[in-house]
Every structure is written in structure tokens, then in C-alpha cells.
């Protein structure tokens, strides 16, 4: 017998429904101990909007290897890290790299939601959003709020 596949619309709706059901407080349960500075719920939503606009303009770097390569080359932008990535050793060197390069960085609660903001079904643990004139106002607001967050000791 052959297997009958479920309609793709149903599976996407179920996947979206799961992410919608999880509240911000529920996502905070899975955070790593190093996830500081953590974006507020409001800032997280602003960052998702900025990321979606950046994806349309192809002004985004995704993944540890790609982000690290372009930070070392001197590229500027806001680094957004997922706070629920395990093991921590995968990306624990990136905040130090950002501080050395004077780049703003912020943690958000979910790597699944971070991946979804980029239009991908894969979870993503780190993204760098580069500035661009199409979404400069949104980028500047996010940058201002990220820089206002207290830096960890």
C-alpha cells in the first residue's frame, strides 16, 4: 500500500498553531544561562519585523559560520541570537566577538521563531541584520533599543 501524505496546508497550519500557542513566558523557560541581554516581548516583535524586511532585501546573514565570517571581515549590523540553543558552545564565542567589534547583539527566546522570521522552516541560532535604506527607520528603532539594553558583566 502507498502512504497518503497530508495536505501541506494542514501541516503548515499545525506548525504555525504550535508556535502561536507558546507564549513569551513559556519560551523563557528554555533559555540558556548566557542569554543576556534578552529582548523584551515588544523588542522581539520589532526585531522579527526588521528581519522579515531584511530578508526581502537580502540584507541578512544566517548561521554561525556565515555570521562569524562577515563579522571578522568588518561587516556591521545587529546580531540576533536565539536564547534556547543547546549546546551553548555552538555560539558562545559570538557575544565576545561582537563586543570586540563594537557590534550590538541581543538574545531572543526561540530559535524556531527566529528561523520562521527568515522565511525558513529550519530553526536558526544566529542572524545578523544589515542596515538598508528600504527599512532604515525600523532598523534604527531596533538598533536604539538594543543599544539601550544593559550589557552583561
Buried (B, 14 or more C-beta within 10 A) or exposed (E): EEEEEEEEEEEEEEEEEEEEEBEBEEBBEBBBEBBBBBBBBEBBEBBBBBBBBBBEEEBBBBBBEBBBEBBEEEBEBBBBBBBBBEEEEEBEEBBEBBEEBEBBBBBBBBBBBBBBBBEEEEBBBBBBBBBBEEBEEBBEBBBEBBEEBEEEE
